[in-house]
Amino acid sequence: MATLVDGFGRTFPYLRLSLTEACNYRCSYCLPDGYQADGRPTFLTLDEIRRLVRGFAAVGMRKIRLTGGEPSLRKDLPSIIAAVSATPGVRKIALTTNGCRLPQLVRTWREAGLTALNVSLDSLDAARFAAITGHDRFAEVTEGIEIAQTLGFDAVKLNAVLLRGLNDDELPAWLNYLRTRDVAVRFIELMRTGDNREYFERHHYRAEALEEQLIASGWTQQTRAADAGPAREYAHPGYRGRIGIIAPYSKDFCAGCNRLRVTARGDLRLCLFGDFGIPLRPLLQSDADHEALTARIATQLGLKAAGHGLHQGNTGITPHLASIGG
Ligand code: SAM
């Protein structure tokens, strides 16, 4: 089986593919003024996605996450899931969504072949949720999460970005939520991007502070699978649910990197906070370019740096996470 290995010995079984830059939310840390279309060329088509995924699977990708922007805004999402699911070599297909239409759509995604679901839920308080996301959709999102738990997904995970002064007092509410539910919450440390510098200064909260509280109350760290995401995962015998900590500023975060990204316009990004993208779209126009595509992916991997420059305040060319696929 082919495997991609970079100059630091890291392998890359995990691809995060953005399906659109558009989002209908106005999260205060990401797109506070909403998505502004810029009239540039459209996002990857179903045929381009099929070729792209075939190329990555040929060089060892086994898990793909569909993200955005908000991927559920694409009407052809079930067809995309089905196409990815039919690609030889792909074993896991996950989707990250804001969940705004989860009750109506989640069954269709599951039937199309989706194996794991991540839903953003920044607060367990409806009013706070609306204030952070700009949308009063707490009831629909949480109803959708309850439905998702009955559909046999390998995993249902919730993403909550930690925000000082906005949701950093909710650990007791989360523990109550996780006592009986078979879901995992990921607490994500707020990342600085090109557009959110002042917001970051005001609301950044260290994920490790929360992690210390968990360890002190008997939560223990679990071992990590080769294709696992960036979270350090914790479990506790008194709780059905799990807690993951995503701490991009912690010491060994980049050493465990196993992910590559492709933007909604078909640029390979070697790092969420990299300085450049590598255009793959020209090689997605014909099945005949399959070998050229796999060769470009393998060659470009040599340019992957050891780590991001966030500690130096260097956010690369990422204005906000919706632009690259969070
Ligand atoms: N629209 C989908 C959603 O809401 O989940 C997928 C895209 S969104 C960019 C993916 C994840 O990135 C969400 O959980 C979001 O909260 C998170 N995110 C966005 N900007 C972030 C930032 N600056 N720091 C940390 N997480 C961020």
Residues whose N, C-alpha, C, O or C-beta is under 5 A from the ligand:
A	BS01	SAM	Y29 C30 T67 G68 G69 E70 T96 T97 N98 S120 N159 V161 I188 E189 L190 M191 L321 A322 G326
